[in-house]
């Protein structure tokens, strides 16, 4: 066992222990507060709804513990257990062309990972989501979605992998700059393509038909200087009872999208407030900042890989007997999250700050009390816990805890 193997095993063990400990804390914290609605929400959320949210959170967190442990074992099997080397030998026995071998290696690896994660996905959808009344998907629809995702992965992923491997082979020691440019171009393409080409493969989108609400939202967009392709309703209720709203797209192709289930629970002023919040992310350049951060992190990561790819200990320490470009990519994608796991709180903190800023924007551009009412309804209908463990929340949550967020908005109202 070389030194890097020991380091990898130590960091992986520390990551898994931290994940399981944080989940245990979260479960204990939520269960201890299951019998009492927090003061901020008294009279707004019934005790039965609060208990349901606690039970739903605990069930999802326990499944998350299993997922974390399963993922760690799977990673060990693929790396130090020799799984990646076995897959490499399989394709080399069939083909000689290095780029073809690498492309099939990467595509088949992620197909295998998807299949191995399928049991947990089935359990999440048809046991946990079903038990708490959120699942609307059928086995046939689930299978259809899975097939579409597989085909999309082939259509989009295989050419991307082949192009990256060709650049790594053809562009010399600075290949990582070209691969970074390829990745950024692909990412921007997906921002544009998702609402226009991909999302309609899974859901039906139709223009918002409620004239009074559409007029109210159009007025909000105009007074904040936001241009969009339109306001659409998505048939999310075919798959889930959860409600949500979001902006998607790029440039003039941006569009406002509502889950149809969301429009069933919010009144017009509340919908306007939710849209104002989402609009705040665009107006305050949160989306652009995230894209810039992604670009800088991606560039640094690929520059690091540009150095690691020439280090024999990188391959040997992770169980790969035949160094190659495609093995280096696979190792980096699989092992990278282990070494960056403890940066999660920094990213989560930045995201929560953006949520507070978007809430403040919505409080200026809409009715702050309507936003509070909308959030309370969403917490109730989505069974979001009102009492997360503070440390678990600080480590993972992209949104502020419910009580802190409502308190922030009440301050704006005052």
Beta strands, then each sheet from edge to edge (+ up, - down):
strand 1: 205-207
strand 2: 230-234
strand 3: 245-248
strand 4: 255-259
sheet 1: 1+ 2- 4- 3+
end
